[in-house]
Amino acid sequence: MVDWDDEVDVLVAGSGGGLAGAYTAAREGLRVAVVEATDKFGGTTAYSGGGGMWFPVNPVLRRAGTDDTLDDALTYYHAVVGDRTPRELQDTYVRRGGDLIEYLESDDHFAFEMLPWPDYFGRAPKARLDGQRHIMPTPLPAAELGALRDQLRGPLDTDRLGTPAPDLLIGGRALIGRFLLALSTFPDVRLHLNTALVDLVVEDGAVIGARTERDGEPFAIRARKGVVLAAGGFEQNDALRAQYGVPGRARDTMGPWGNRGRAHEAGIAVGADIDLMDQAWWSPGLTHPDGRSAFALWFTGGIFVNQDGARFVNESAPYDRLGREVIRKLGDGSVTLPYWMIYDDREGPVPPIKATNVSMVEVQEYEAAGLWHTAATLAELAAKIGVPADRLTATVDRFNTMVAAGVDTDFGRGDEAYDRAFSGGEPPLVSIDRGPFHAAAFGISDLGTKGGLRTDSAARVLDRAGAPIPGLYAAGNTMAAVSGTAYPGGGNPIGASMLFSHLAVRDMLGE
């Protein structure tokens, strides 16, 4: 028997993209509780600089005049994801995202705009190279949140560097802010911070609620229609990473500190099946003086070299594909950490990176930590980073020759549309010939784990026999990713979190 402290229709664990489910429930007249383990709302979504959603042929894109079709988008998605996840699940994601945007846009709290962002597999059939499958939330003045402003997570510079939060919400913070504003208009919504999921309560085989710990005290919530687990991944839990074989370390993830896998463990404890538990959304990581390697992209120069001074990857590839290649080479020993970005002095000692996600601090701090090095010659630079001088010199000479020819015959840098997204459509090949020469240390980062509870296309959590567990749903990084081991395009993680939490509530409503 459970002594319930509160009773609602829908309980949502997590306050990132899963807020779409809470909003849907509230809008449809249901009583809702959201529990967030940390002291801020927003989860990993609030750290997203773009807050993008990959939803082909949605109303925003149709208004912009796209000629894309859902059939083309499905062809692309199927080609990239393959049979790693159920086809019905893939079809639901591609086909239903537009419906969700239409639903949200009927409420004045929500506004979206197109953010052109090429698909990440430019050579796959029906890839969209002009970015017309990607949207983002319209920026929102922080003042409109009122007291909720101080309860919104991020941005990363605020949480990690202590900088003041900006007055304009953009990207993921704008998305979460809009959901919080919309939810504040409904009387039967309870938003609980510092409330961690402990376990699920099962009666006659159905999940009927959850035990939580609110401000250190037990707090049980009954959920008459269902529980949606959308509490992020387990990227901040090194023990679980080791258990499931997820490369990397918790210190290098971009997920917030509360993403420790409590929802995963609660689902597993009641019989949920799991999948993709060794997977994450990967990226290269610029290593900062605090020892953490943080997601970085938009390289306007430089090459990566390994411990032998040899280049080993297309540095301008989509970040998940690039990260996966680094991990593969870490596995076979051809790359060790750190690997190094080599660049010249055309932009000074600061690496040619335009999106570090966590801002760089003073050059001297990186130098004092042994993370950035400068030398008059490549041979001297090689000595400082511990790689063979002749090999590093030969690597740079060969790269410069390919730059002059305009083609990277070694790794195809610039061959795909995404590679050229930050270089005005031209091949992103910049010679390394203006001394002094520099090196910056890199590691492997991630945007969160993507393994989780297996679901059907209604977001119902499945048991180990493949049957739905009544009353239990999952979305976002608590759900085994619909995209399998691939990252088809920017906005897949947030998009899936929003859509499947929305569909979970639709299922509770009998739709």
C-alpha positions, -999 to 999 in steps of 0.1 A, spaced: 0 0 0 12 35 -9 3 66 10 -1 90 -19 9 126 -14 -6 138 -46 -29 124 -73 -28 135 -110 -38 121 -144 -3 123 -159 31 123 -143 61 134 -164 96 127 -151 120 152 -166 116 188 -177 134 189 -211 117 180 -244 93 159 -224 75 191 -214 56 187 -247 38 157 -231 30 177 -200 17 206 -221 -4 182 -242 -19 167 -211 -27 201 -195 -42 215 -227 -64 185 -231 -78 191 -196 -58 166 -176 -42 172 -142 -4 170 -146 27 168 -124 63 173 -137 91 162 -115 127 175 -121 156 160 -101 177 192 -102 171 228 -91 164 240 -127 140 231 -155 152 223 -190 174 193 -189 198 188 -218 174 207 -241 182 239 -223 218 236 -232 212 233 -269 224 264 -287 199 260 -315 171 240 -299 165 225 -333 139 200 -344 142 177 -374 105 176 -385 102 173 -423 74 191 -441 61 208 -410 40 240 -412 70 263 -407 88 247 -437 56 247 -458 52 284 -453 88 289 -463 80 272 -496 97 238 -492 93 213 -520 103 184 -497 79 155 -493 74 130 -465 81 102 -489 115 116 -496 122 122 -459 112 86 -452 135 73 -479 164 93 -464 157 83 -428 153 46 -436 185 46 -456 204 61 -427 189 42 -398 184 9 -416 167 -19 -397 183 -11 -364 150 2 -351 114 -8 -360 102 7 -393 69 17 -377 88 37 -351 108 55 -377 78 62 -398 60 77 -368 88 100 -361 91 113 -397 54 116 -404 41 130 -371 65 158 -363 46 182 -385 14 174 -367 30 183 -334 42 217 -347 8 225 -361 -7 216 -326 18 239 -308 15 268 -333 -23 270 -325 -12 284 -291 3 319 -292 29 309 -267 48 290 -294 66 303 -324 92 286 -347 114 296 -376 134 277 -402 171 272 -394 187 257 -425 209 228 -415 219 201 -439 211 165 -433 241 147 -418 244 120 -444 247 140 -476 252 110 -499 222 90 -487 192 89 -511 169 119 -508 192 137 -483 182 174 -480 213 195 -485 196 229 -482 186 223 -446 149 224 -452 140 198 -426 151 218 -396 134 244 -375 141 262 -342 121 281 -316 119 318 -321 139 337 -294 120 349 -263 128 378 -240 137 363 -206 117 389 -188 85 373 -201 91 344 -178 88 364 -147 97 344 -116 102 313 -138 133 329 -153 155 320 -123 142 284 -125 154 279 -162 186 259 -167 216 273 -186 231 284 -207 263 263 -204 285 294 -198 263 303 -168 264 268 -153 301 262 -160 317 296 -160 294 316 -138 286 342 -165 252 361 -162 224 345 -181 215 366 -211 183 386 -213 172 369 -246 164 332 -246 175 314 -277 177 278 -288 168 252 -263 162 278 -235 137 296 -257 119 263 -263 118 254 -226 108 290 -217 79 288 -241 67 255 -226 70 269 -190 50 300 -200 23 279 -216 21 255 -187 17 284 -162 -16 292 -178 -32 259 -167 -45 256 -132 -40 218 -128 -2 217 -135 23 211 -107 60 217 -115 83 202 -89 121 210 -87 145 191 -66 123 160 -70 140 129 -80 123 97 -93 130 68 -69 109 40 -83 76 32 -100 45 18 -83 29 -12 -100 -6 -26 -93 -20 -56 -111 7 -53 -137 1 -16 -145 22 14 -135 0 36 -113 24 62 -101 59 68 -87 77 73 -55 99 104 -56 121 123 -32 113 160 -30 138 182 -12 151 150 5 117 138 17 96 110 3 68 122 -20 45 97 -37 24 107 -68 -4 86 -82 -9 89 -119 -44 78 -130 -36 76 -167 1 71 -170 37 80 -162 60 94 -189 97 89 -183 116 117 -202 144 123 -177 173 123 -201 201 97 -204 226 83 -179 256 101 -193 265 116 -159 267 82 -142 302 67 -148 291 34 -132 263 29 -157 285 40 -185 310 13 -176 282 -13 -171 268 -8 -206 301 0 -223 295 36 -232 329 52 -242 340 84 -226 335 98 -191 308 117 -173 330 148 -169 330 152 -207 293 150 -214 271 180 -222 242 166 -202 233 183 -169 244 167 -136 210 152 -129 211 128 -159 221 98 -139 198 71 -153 172 70 -124 144 67 -149 162 39 -168 167 19 -136 131 25 -125 118 12 -158 141 -18 -158 130 -27 -123 94 -31 -135 104 -53 -164 111 -29 -193 132 -40 -221 162 -19 -231 182 -13 -263 211 8 -276 226 11 -241 261 15 -254 252 44 -276 254 82 -273 252 113 -294 289 118 -300 311 148 -308 348 159 -307 355 178 -275 378 208 -271 396 202 -237 393 231 -213 415 240 -183 390 225 -159 399 191 -175 365 187 -193 363 181 -231 332 200 -244 313 196 -277 329 217 -304 320 223 -340 324 249 -368 361 245 -375 374 272 -399 408 257 -402 432 232 -387 436 194 -389 435 166 -363 466 144 -358 471 113 -337 501 103 -315 521 95 -346 516 130 -360 493 116 -387 460 129 -398 432 104 -393 397 119 -400 376 144 -420 377 172 -395 346 189 -410 323 158 -409 291 160 -389 300 159 -352 284 125 -344 301 108 -374 334 125 -365 331 114 -329 323 78 -338 354 77 -360 375 89 -331 360 63 -309 366 36 -335 403 46 -337 406 48 -299 394 12 -299 420 -1 -323 448 20 -307 455 42 -338 444 72 -318 451 80 -281 439 109 -259 445 137 -263 446 140 -301 456 174 -314 443 201 -336 472 216 -356 467 251 -370 487 282 -380 487 318 -368 463 333 -392 438 337 -363 464 339 -336 469 313 -308 432 306 -304 420 275 -322 399 281 -353 366 270 -337 335 292 -339 312 271 -318 327 258 -286 294 256 -267 314 263 -235 333 296 -241 370 296 -242 388 313 -213 421 331 -213 449 317 -236 473 316 -207 451 291 -188 451 266 -216 489 270 -219 494 266 -182 474 234 -183 495 220 -211 465 220 -235 477 246 -260 512 249 -274 530 273 -298 563 270 -316 581 287 -344 584 255 -365 564 224 -369 593 203 -357 594 223 -324 557 220 -320 559 182 -325 584 180 -297 560 199 -274 531 176 -280 551 144 -282 547 133 -318 574 125 -344 586 158 -360 592 143 -394 558 127 -395 540 159 -384 559 180 -410 551 155 -437 514 154 -427 511 192 -429 530 194 -462 506 168 -477 476 186 -464 488 219 -479 493 202 -512 457 190 -512 445 225 -501 463 239 -532 445 214 -554 412 220 -537 405 184 -530 411 162 -499 419 129 -514 427 113 -481 395 119 -461 371 137 -483 369 169 -463 344 191 -481 328 163 -502 294 166 -484 271 196 -479 275 196 -442 313 199 -445 308 231 -464 281 246 -442 305 268 -424 327 278 -453 303 295 -476 297 264 -497 334 261 -505 356 232 -495 367 238 -459 404 235 -467 428 261 -452 465 257 -455 488 256 -424 517 277 -435 518 309 -414 540 305 -384 541 304 -355 523 271 -354 498 259 -327 483 227 -312 452 224 -291 442 192 -272 410 174 -279 390 146 -263 357 129 -269 325 144 -258 288 136 -261 254 153 -260 240 125 -238 234 88 -240 208 75 -264 201 40 -251 170 34 -231 136 17 -227 122 1 -258 89 16 -269 63 12 -296 52 40 -319 28 53 -292 57 56 -268 44 27 -247 73 10 -229 77 -26 -239 85 -55 -216 111 -82 -225 84 -102 -243 76 -72 -265 43 -63 -248 34 -28 -236 36 -22 -198 3 -6 -190 6 30 -177 43 34 -186 57 55 -214 91 69 -224 105 96 -246 138 115 -253 170 100 -241 152 77 -216 137 60 -246 159 38 -269 165 63 -298 143 60 -328 174 68 -349 193 37 -337 231 41 -340 228 70 -364 223 107 -361 203 116 -393 201 153 -388 203 182 -364 173 183 -341 167 145 -339 172 143 -301 149 172 -291 124 164 -319 120 128 -307 117 138 -271 89 163 -279 71 141 -303 70 108 -283 61 125 -251 32 142 -270 22 109 -285 23 92 -251 -4 115 -238 -24 111 -270 -24 74 -263 -35 79 -227 -64 99 -242 -74 70 -264 -61 85 -296 
